Amino acid sequence: MIVRLQKVIAASGVASRRAAEAMIRDGHVTVNGKVVRVLGTCIDPSKDHVKIDGRHVQPSEPEVFVLLHKPSGYVTTMDDPQGRPTVADLVPKVKVRVFPVGRLDYDTEGLLLLTNNGKVAQACVHPRYHVPKTYLVKVSGVCTEEEIRSLEDGVALDDGMTAPATVRKSGKAKVNSWLELTIYEGRKHQIKRMLEALGHRVVRIKRIRFGPIELGDLPVGASRFATDAEANALRSVVRRTAGTRSVRGPVTSSDLQNSRSARDTVSPRVRQAKVPAKRNSSSAGRKARSASGNARPRGRVVKGNGRTRTRKG
């Protein structure tokens, strides 16, 4: 199979596609012993030998899917020029290069997927594929039924109407209320902007589902590798979107139950960084947190005190 050289380098986990292009332009890459500087050069990974500064590049790598419970106060990137804490500080060290699928805001917490599978990442974040993302949202004041209908029908923002959302009330405190809100887009600060347009300030946001994957009871700051069923459910997103411009019906958790067992997903030990968990003393907050813990995946979790807890099943 003929593949572009920079794609082979990126697939090997050595560097991103953009960094691979820079390596090619700067003369660091050889193919069959000859320096290649032309972007777009195509090779056959099964026959051609690629080296970067004399070191052989493996043409392929195992797929990796990492689930992280991102805390507030971390940037969704693997490197930050400003020196802020990044999600790279929280995920396990693996031999392949993984990257976040989509983004969570700096002050948003919850489920974040990291992978080295570009097709899965593209299928999960592109708005045309309608992959749902569900959040628990704490807002100031109480949303009326009319305001909830507005969220469900679409809210007029400065960049256009939002797509219809799914909303249900999840709890109520004295001055705040909790909503469970599912959207199918990924605009910048979308949930905050939607609720602010209705006159409600967002106090807290926590993502509890992303496509067929659920956060469950994964502790704040902890990460783990996806189970075989979860990895296959993510691959099913690509199968549903292959060769189409749109998908009939969103990808839901039913894809997780219907997924077949996989042999190529490895679940090594992972760790949890020492991140202080935010506490919510209100009964609504406790109900909201318990609502998000209905899924109990079987991946292994390592806590900050060094002990490992493994669920059997």
N, C-alpha and C positions, 0 to 999 in steps of 0.2 A: 504494500500500500504506500502510495506517494503522499508525503506530508511535508508541510512547510517546516524549515529548519527551526525557526523560533518556537513553533508549537511543540516540536519534539523536546526542545530544551525546557520549556515551561512544564510540559507533562512529566518530565523527569523529577521535578521538584527542586531543581537547582535555583531557579529564579522565576520571576514573573515574566509574562510575554514581553512587556516593555523593557525590562532589564535584559532579557535575552537579545532583543534587537540592538540594544546598546553594545552588548558584548560582541555581536557580529560586526557592527560598524567599526568597532575599535580593534578588530583583528585578533580577538582572543579565541575564536572558534575555528577549528579545522575539521574538514570532512575527508576521510581517507587520506590524511596526512597533508592536505592542502588547505591553506587559509582561505576562508570564505568571508567576504565583506558585503555581499549583495543580499539585501533583504528580499524575502520571498523565494529564496533558493529552496527547492524541493528535494527531499531525499527519501530513500526507502529505509526506515529504521531497522528492518530485518536484515539488510545487507550492508548498509553504509555505517562506518565507524565515526562517531562524533566525539570530539574532545574539546574541553575548555581549559586553556593554559596547560595542556598536556595530560589532563585528567579525563578518563573515559566517562561519557555520559550514558547512563542507563536509559533505554528508550521508553520504559514504562515504570509504573509504580502502583502499589496496591491502593485501592480506594479507602479513604478515611472519612468518617463522619463523627464529629465531636459535638456533644450537646453541652452547653454552658449556661448556668444560671448567672447571668450578668448582673452585678450590683450597680447601683447608682454611683456615679463618680468615675466611670471608666469610659474611655473612648473606644468606639468600635472600629479599631484598626490594629494592625500588627506592629505599627511603628508610628510614633508621633513626634514630629520635629520640635514641638513645644515642651516635650518632656513630661506630658501628662500620663497618668496610669492608663495602660491599654489592656484589651482583653488577652493579648499575648502573654501577659503576666499571670494569667489564671488557667490557661489550658495546658494539658500535659505536653511534654517535649516529645515530639515524634520525628522520625527520620525524613518524612516528606513535608513539603510546605503546604499548610492549610491556610485558608482565608475565610473571613466572615461572609455569610450569605445574607446580603442586605445589611441594614444598620439599625441599631437602637440608639436613641439620643443619649447624650452624656448623663442626663439625670433620669433616664428610664432604665428599669430593671426587667429581668425576666429571661425567657428562653431565647438563646442565640445559637444558631447552627454554624459550624465551621467545617469546611470540607476541602478536598483537592479535586473534586469532581465538578468541572466547569459546566457541564450540561445540566446537572441537577441544580446548581446555583442559578443558572439562567432561567430554567423553568420555574423555579420557586419565586423569583423576584419580579419577573416581567409581568406587567399588569394585564396583558392580553390573556394570560393563562388562568387568572382568577383564583390563585392559591390563597386561601383565607388565612388571616392572622387575627388572633383573638387576644384581647387585652382586658385586664381588670383596671378600671379607671376610677379614681377617687376625685370627685369634683366638689367645689364649694357650692352650697345651696342644694336644692332638690329639683331635679329635672321633671318638668310636667309631662303629661302624656302627649301634649301637642309638640313639645320639644323633642321627645323621643321619636315621634312620627317624622319630624323634620330630619333627624339623623338617619332614619330608615329610608326616607325618600331621596336624600341628598341635600347637602348644604352648599350654598353659594359662597365660594372663596374667591380671592383675587386672581387665582389661576384657573377658575372655572368651577362648575358644579362637581361635587364628589359623587362617586358611585353609591348606589344604595348600600346601606350597612345593616347588620343585624344587631339589635340592641335588646337587652333585658336588664331589669333592675336586680342588683345583686345584694344590696343592703342599704341601711340608712342609719346615720348618726344624728347628733343634735343639729349640727350646722353643715354637715357634709353628706354626700350620698355616693354609693358605689354602683357602677354600671359594668356590665360585661358587654364589650363592643367588638364586633367582628367586621373587619374591612377587607377589601380585595384590591386595594391600591397600596402605593408606597410613597406618597408625597412627603415632602419635608415637613416635619412637625404637624402631620395631618390631623391627628386626634386632638391635639391642643388647639389647633386653629378651628376645627369644627365646633368644639365646645365653647371656645371664646366667642365665636360668631353668634352663639346663642346666649351669651352673657354669663357663662360659667367658667371660673378659673380652675385649671387642672392642678390638683394637689399631688397626685401620685399616679404613675402608670406602670403596669407590670404585664408583660406578655406571657400568656400561659399556654398558647398553642400556636404552632406554625405549620400550616398544611396538615399532614397526617401525624405530626409529632406533638406530644404534650409534655409540659414541664414536669408535671407530677410533683413529687416531694423532694426533688433535687435541691439540696441546701444552697443558700445564697453563696456565690463565689465558687461553688463546686462544678466540676466538669466530669463527663464520662463519655465513653465511646458508645455509639448507637448499638442496640441489639440487632440481630440478624433481621428480625421482622421490621424494625424501624428503618434499617438501611434499604430493604426491599420496597418498603412503602415510599421512600424518597425516590428510588429508581422508577417506581410506577408513575411518578409525576412526569418524568421524561417520556415514558411510553405513551401516556395520555396526550402529550403535546406534540409528539413527533409528527412532522409533516403537516401540521395544521396551523392556522392563524388564530384559532380560538378553540376553547374547550367547552363542551356542553356540561354544565354543572361543575361546581367547585370540587377540589380535592379535599376529601374529608377523612376523619379518623377511620372510616370503614375500609380505606385502603390499607390501613395498618393490620386489621384483622384478616383481610383477604390476601395479604402478601405471603409469598412462599418463603420457606427457609433458605438462607444463603450460606455458602461455604467460605466465601472470601472476605468476611468481615471479622476482624480480630478485635477482641476486647481486653487490652492490657490494663494494668492498673493506672488509675488517674488520681489526681490530687485536688485538694481544696486549699486555696490561699486563705490567709487569715483576714477575712473581711467581716467587720462587725455588721450583724444583721439589724435592720431597722425594726423596731417594735411598734405595734399599733395596739393600744390598750382598748380601743372601742370594740364593741361586740360586732359591729358591721365589718371591721377589719378582720376579726377572727373568722367570721363566716366567709368572707371573700377569700381568705387564705385557704380555708378548708375546701372551698369549692374548686380551687385550682389543684388540689392534691388528689383527685380521684383516679389518676393514672399512676401506676406504680411500675415503671419499667424495671427490667431485671439487670441493667448494667451495674458495674461495680463502682463504688464511690469511696474515695479515701478522704478522711477528714484531716483537719489541720493538726490534730494531736498525734498523728502517725498511725492510728488504727484503721484497719480496712474492714468495711462492712459489705458482705456479699449476700445478695438475695438469691434464694434458690427457687427454681421453677422451671 
